Amino acid sequence: MRADKQVKVALVSCGSEYAGVQGELEKVTSSVNAKLIFPEIDIASLDTIGRDFGIEAASPDLRLMMARAQAVVEGIADVDGVFITSCFRCAEAAIVRNEVRRYINKHSNIPVISYSFTERTTAATLMTRMEALTTIARRKHLLAREKQTGLTAGIDSGSTTTKAVIMKDNNIIGQGWVPTIKVIDSATEAFNLALEEAGVKAEEVQGIGTTGYGRFLVGEHFKAQLVQEEITVNSKGAVYLANKQKGSATVIDIGGMDNKAISVEDGIPGMFTMGGICAGASGRFLDMTAKRLGVEITELGALAVKGMQEKVDMNSYCIVFGIQSLVNSLAKGARPEDVAAAACHSVVEQIFEQQLQEVDVKEPLILVGGSSLIEGVPKALSSLLKIDVLVPPNSHLIGAVGSALLASGFVEE
């Protein structure tokens, strides 16, 4: 598919028109040069679709969701991607949404994203998700590349830190990592640090890719060849760093303000989900825990490895009430080690309950992002899922690495 061609996205939804979200979906779809498609169905199929899926849904709108998914799989609807969505308050819809997502993924190679909306969901909230979905449809050839060529740079302007790497002929030769304060200033500082370590000048760099929250601003400033959302870039960086670009893998990226779970096949993301109900499932919660315990964030992991999370009660997933639970535990005499372990367990438990239900977890499980460097996090995740967790070298640089890798494709073109 040409990079400028309009992408056809099948909307398989329940309740979006009643919740006032339909207009936001249409707005964000239009902004990424895509078009929403409503798959046509045979009305009679609504009476039998429940038996086909093994779910006798009470709601006719949920039966319509299943029938539209079937139309996509059978090729009745010619689409490039599928956006599955329902209200987060409806338990029955959550079950149907999950089964529909699995059904499409099993019977087709069409990229799928599943999302639960609220009445306050906006086009801005949906942007990264829709951008990723359309990118996968348009640029599979680019995402399939396994090696970086030439001399390229990647800049990841994240919510809490900004990372930059310089890559040459498939190797990282320079890196920079600084707190995100002023977006352009932080990106410039990280880029200069990477250039200095690499021993090259800015004018020698053949291509630049940017990602993260500040990607558009940073991309414009550096005249980047690639400005891309985090889902596709981070999954690419993760499988590259883990040397798992062939076959299946699951990527979990715990960032400063949100997290992502991505199912990857041969380096290309298929199903993915991002964000959570609260920042309690992010690196920010761990940072606040470290401050409360009076240790550096880099020391929290080693402390957590020595503790037992079972000894501390966590009564809420909210970042505010979660910290309150930890404070109450300390006041009752809990050991800092146990509190640190409980914080790490709380984060991965939320990721399991809120996001790993939306993707099919396949080994290897690759954990990346700044929080992957906190030893207690991969330990808690491995314990919860009963599988090995792989933390690749430079796991905190995935966005910058993925950007530099993909930017080399534009240089070749």
C-alpha positions in Angstrom: 0.0 0.0 0.0 1.3 3.5 -0.9 2.2 5.7 2.1 -0.3 8.3 1.0 -3.2 6.0 0.3 -6.3 6.4 2.4 -6.6 3.5 4.8 -10.0 1.7 5.3 -10.7 1.0 8.9 -13.6 -1.3 9.9 -15.3 0.1 13.0 -16.6 -2.8 15.0 -18.2 -1.1 18.0 -21.0 -1.0 20.5 -22.4 2.2 22.0 -20.0 4.7 20.4 -22.8 6.7 18.9 -24.8 6.8 22.2 -21.8 7.9 24.3 -20.9 10.8 22.0 -17.6 9.2 20.9 -18.6 8.6 17.3 -17.7 12.1 16.2 -14.3 11.8 17.9 -13.6 8.5 16.1 -14.5 10.1 12.8 -12.3 13.1 13.6 -9.2 11.1 14.4 -9.7 8.8 11.5 -9.8 11.7 9.1 -6.7 13.3 10.6 -4.6 10.2 9.7 -6.0 10.0 6.2 -8.2 7.0 6.9 -11.9 6.3 6.5 -14.3 4.4 8.8 -16.0 1.5 7.2 -19.2 -0.1 8.7 -19.2 -3.7 7.4 -22.4 -4.8 5.8 -24.1 -7.9 7.2 -27.0 -10.2 6.6 -29.7 -9.2 9.2 -30.6 -12.9 9.6 -27.1 -13.6 10.8 -27.9 -11.7 14.1 -30.1 -14.6 15.1 -27.3 -17.2 14.7 -24.1 -15.3 15.3 -24.1 -16.0 19.0 -23.8 -19.7 18.3 -20.9 -19.1 15.9 -19.0 -17.3 18.6 -20.2 -19.3 21.5 -21.5 -16.2 23.2 -25.3 -15.6 23.4 -25.1 -11.8 24.0 -28.3 -10.1 25.2 -27.5 -6.8 23.5 -28.4 -6.6 19.8 -25.5 -4.1 19.4 -23.1 -6.8 20.6 -24.5 -9.3 18.2 -23.9 -6.7 15.5 -20.3 -6.4 16.6 -19.8 -10.1 16.1 -21.6 -10.2 12.8 -19.4 -7.3 11.5 -16.3 -9.1 12.6 -17.4 -12.1 10.6 -18.0 -10.0 7.6 -14.4 -8.7 7.9 -12.9 -12.2 8.1 -15.0 -13.5 5.2 -13.9 -10.7 3.0 -17.4 -9.2 2.6 -15.9 -5.9 3.9 -12.7 -4.9 2.1 -10.7 -3.2 4.9 -7.0 -2.6 5.9 -7.4 -2.5 9.7 -10.0 -3.0 12.4 -10.9 -0.8 15.4 -12.9 -2.7 18.0 -14.4 -0.6 20.8 -17.1 -0.6 23.5 -17.9 1.1 26.7 -15.6 0.3 29.6 -18.5 0.1 32.0 -20.1 -2.9 30.3 -18.8 -6.3 31.4 -20.6 -8.2 28.7 -19.1 -5.9 26.1 -15.6 -6.6 27.4 -16.1 -10.3 26.9 -17.5 -9.9 23.4 -14.8 -7.3 22.5 -12.1 -9.7 23.5 -13.5 -12.7 21.6 -14.1 -10.6 18.5 -10.5 -9.4 18.7 -9.2 -13.0 19.0 -11.5 -14.2 16.2 -10.2 -11.6 13.7 -6.6 -12.1 14.6 -6.9 -15.9 14.3 -8.7 -15.9 10.9 -7.0 -13.0 9.1 -3.7 -11.0 9.0 -5.5 -7.7 9.3 -4.1 -5.4 12.1 -6.5 -5.0 15.0 -6.7 -2.7 18.0 -9.2 -3.1 20.9 -10.2 -0.2 23.1 -12.8 0.6 25.8 -14.0 4.2 25.7 -15.6 6.6 28.2 -17.9 9.5 27.5 -14.8 11.7 27.8 -12.8 9.9 25.2 -11.4 12.5 22.7 -9.7 12.4 19.3 -6.5 13.3 21.0 -6.8 10.2 23.3 -7.4 8.0 20.3 -4.6 9.5 18.1 -1.7 7.2 18.9 -3.9 4.2 18.6 -5.3 5.1 15.2 -2.0 6.4 14.0 -0.4 3.0 14.8 -3.2 1.0 13.2 -2.9 3.0 9.9 1.0 2.8 10.0 0.9 -1.0 10.2 -1.4 -1.1 7.2 0.6 1.4 5.1 4.2 0.5 6.1 4.5 -3.2 6.6 7.5 -3.2 4.2 9.3 -0.7 6.4 8.3 -2.4 9.7 9.6 -5.7 8.4 13.2 -4.4 8.0 15.6 -6.2 10.4 18.8 -4.1 10.0 19.8 -0.5 10.3 22.0 0.8 7.5 24.1 4.0 7.1 24.4 6.6 9.9 21.1 7.5 11.4 19.7 9.0 14.7 16.6 8.3 16.8 15.1 10.6 19.4 12.5 9.5 21.8 10.8 12.5 23.5 9.1 10.8 26.3 6.9 12.1 29.1 9.6 11.9 31.8 12.9 11.3 29.9 14.3 12.0 26.4 16.5 9.5 24.8 18.7 9.7 21.7 20.9 7.2 19.9 23.2 7.2 16.9 23.4 4.0 14.9 25.8 3.0 12.2 25.5 -0.2 10.2 23.2 -1.9 12.7 25.2 -0.9 15.8 24.5 1.7 18.5 27.6 3.9 18.6 26.3 6.7 20.8 23.5 7.4 23.2 22.1 10.2 25.4 19.5 10.1 28.2 18.2 13.3 30.0 15.0 14.3 31.9 12.3 15.9 29.7 11.9 19.5 30.8 11.6 21.7 27.8 10.9 19.4 24.9 13.3 20.9 22.3 16.1 21.7 24.8 16.0 18.2 26.2 16.0 16.6 22.7 18.9 18.8 21.7 20.9 17.9 24.8 20.2 14.1 24.4 21.1 14.3 20.7 24.4 16.2 21.4 25.3 13.6 24.1 24.8 10.8 21.6 26.8 12.6 18.9 29.6 13.2 21.3 29.8 9.6 22.4 29.6 8.4 18.8 32.3 10.8 17.7 30.3 12.2 14.7 28.9 15.6 13.7 25.3 16.4 13.3 25.8 17.1 9.6 27.1 13.6 9.0 23.8 12.0 10.1 21.9 10.8 7.1 18.5 10.4 8.6 16.6 11.1 11.8 13.5 9.5 13.3 11.5 10.8 16.2 8.9 9.3 18.5 7.3 9.9 21.9 5.0 12.5 23.2 7.1 15.3 21.8 7.7 13.7 18.4 5.9 16.3 16.2 7.7 19.3 17.8 11.1 17.5 17.8 10.6 16.1 14.3 9.9 19.6 12.9 12.9 21.1 14.7 15.3 18.4 13.5 13.6 18.1 10.0 13.2 14.4 10.7 12.6 11.9 7.9 10.4 9.8 10.2 7.9 11.0 12.8 6.2 8.0 14.2 4.0 6.9 17.2 5.4 4.7 19.9 3.5 1.5 19.2 5.2 0.6 15.9 8.6 2.2 16.8 8.8 0.7 20.3 7.9 -2.8 19.2 10.5 -2.6 16.4 13.1 -1.4 18.9 12.2 -4.1 21.4 12.5 -7.1 19.1 15.7 -5.6 17.6 17.4 -5.2 21.0 16.2 -8.7 22.1 17.3 -10.3 18.8 13.8 -11.7 18.3 12.8 -10.3 15.0 11.6 -13.6 13.6 8.5 -15.4 14.9 6.1 -14.4 17.7 6.8 -12.2 20.7 5.0 -10.1 23.2 6.3 -6.6 24.1 5.5 -4.8 27.3 6.6 -1.3 27.6 6.2 0.4 31.0 6.7 4.1 30.4 6.7 7.2 32.7 3.0 7.9 32.3 1.5 4.9 30.5 2.2 1.4 29.4 1.8 -0.6 26.2 1.3 -4.3 25.5 2.0 -5.4 21.9 1.7 -8.7 20.2 4.4 -8.9 17.5 4.9 -11.3 14.5 8.1 -11.2 12.5 8.8 -7.7 13.8 5.4 -6.3 12.9 2.8 -5.4 15.6 -0.6 -7.1 15.2 -2.7 -6.6 18.3 -1.9 -3.9 20.8 -3.3 -1.9 23.6 -2.0 1.1 25.6 -2.7 3.2 28.6 -4.6 2.1 31.7 -7.3 3.4 34.0 -4.7 5.2 36.2 -1.0 6.2 36.2 -0.7 3.7 39.1 0.2 1.2 36.3 3.2 3.3 35.2 6.7 4.3 36.1 5.4 7.4 37.8 4.0 5.3 40.6 7.4 3.6 41.1 9.1 6.9 41.1 6.8 8.2 43.8 7.3 5.0 45.8 11.1 5.5 45.6 10.8 9.1 46.9 8.6 8.0 49.8 11.1 5.3 50.8 14.0 7.8 50.5 15.9 6.0 47.8 16.8 6.7 44.2 14.6 5.1 41.6 17.7 3.2 40.5 17.9 1.6 44.0 14.2 0.6 44.2 14.5 -2.5 42.1 17.3 -4.1 44.2 15.3 -3.2 47.3 12.2 -4.9 45.9 14.0 -8.1 45.1 14.7 -8.5 48.8 11.1 -8.0 49.8 7.8 -9.9 49.9 4.8 -8.2 48.4 2.4 -10.4 50.3 3.2 -8.6 53.5 1.8 -5.3 52.3 -1.9 -4.6 51.5 -2.6 -2.7 48.3 -6.2 -1.6 48.5 -6.4 0.6 45.4 -5.0 0.8 41.8 -5.2 4.6 41.9 -1.8 6.3 42.1 -2.9 8.5 44.9 -4.6 5.9 47.0 -1.9 3.4 46.1 0.7 5.6 47.7 -1.6 6.1 50.7 -1.7 2.3 51.1 2.1 2.1 51.1 2.3 5.0 53.6 -0.2 3.3 55.9 1.9 0.1 55.7 5.1 1.9 56.6 3.3 3.5 59.6 2.3 0.0 60.8 5.9 -1.1 60.6 6.2 -2.7 57.2 9.8 -3.1 55.9 10.9 -0.8 53.0 11.8 -4.0 51.1 8.3 -5.3 51.3 6.8 -2.0 50.3 9.1 -1.8 47.3 8.1 -5.3 46.3 4.4 -4.5 46.7 4.7 -1.4 44.5 6.4 -3.4 41.7 3.8 -6.2 42.0 0.9 -3.6 41.9 2.2 -2.2 38.6 2.5 -5.5 36.8 -0.8 -6.8 38.3 -2.6 -3.8 36.7 -0.9 -4.4 33.4 -2.0 -8.1 33.5 -5.6 -7.2 34.4 -6.1 -4.2 32.2 -4.0 -4.9 29.2 -2.7 -8.4 28.8 -6.3 -9.5 28.5 -6.4 -7.5 25.2 -3.5 -9.3 23.5 -2.5 -12.9 23.1 0.6 -13.4 25.3 3.2 -15.4 23.4 6.8 -16.1 24.5 9.3 -14.6 24.5 7.9 -11.8 26.7 10.1 -8.8 26.2 10.0 -6.1 28.9 11.3 -2.7 27.9 11.1 1.0 28.9 12.8 2.8 31.8 10.9 0.7 34.4 12.4 -2.5 33.0 15.6 -1.5 34.7 14.0 -1.7 38.1 14.9 -5.3 39.0 11.7 -5.9 41.0 9.5 -5.3 38.0 10.6 -8.2 35.8 10.7 -10.4 38.9 7.1 -9.5 39.7 6.0 -10.0 36.1 7.7 -13.4 35.8 6.2 -14.5 39.1 2.7 -13.4 38.0 2.7 -14.9 34.5 4.8 -18.0 35.4 7.1 -17.4 32.4 10.6 -16.0 31.8 10.8 -12.3 31.2 13.5 -11.1 28.8 15.0 -7.6 29.5 17.3 -6.9 26.6 20.4 -4.6 26.8 19.6 -0.9 26.4 15.9 -1.7 27.1 15.3 1.9 28.1 16.3 3.1 24.6 13.8 1.2 22.5 12.0 4.2 21.1 15.2 5.9 20.0 16.6 2.6 18.6 13.4 1.8 16.7 13.3 5.3 15.3 16.9 5.2 14.1 16.3 1.7 12.6 13.2 2.7 10.7 14.7 6.1 9.6 17.3 4.2 7.6 14.6 2.9 5.4 13.8 6.4 4.3 17.4 7.1 3.7 17.6 4.2 1.3 14.5 5.3 -0.5 
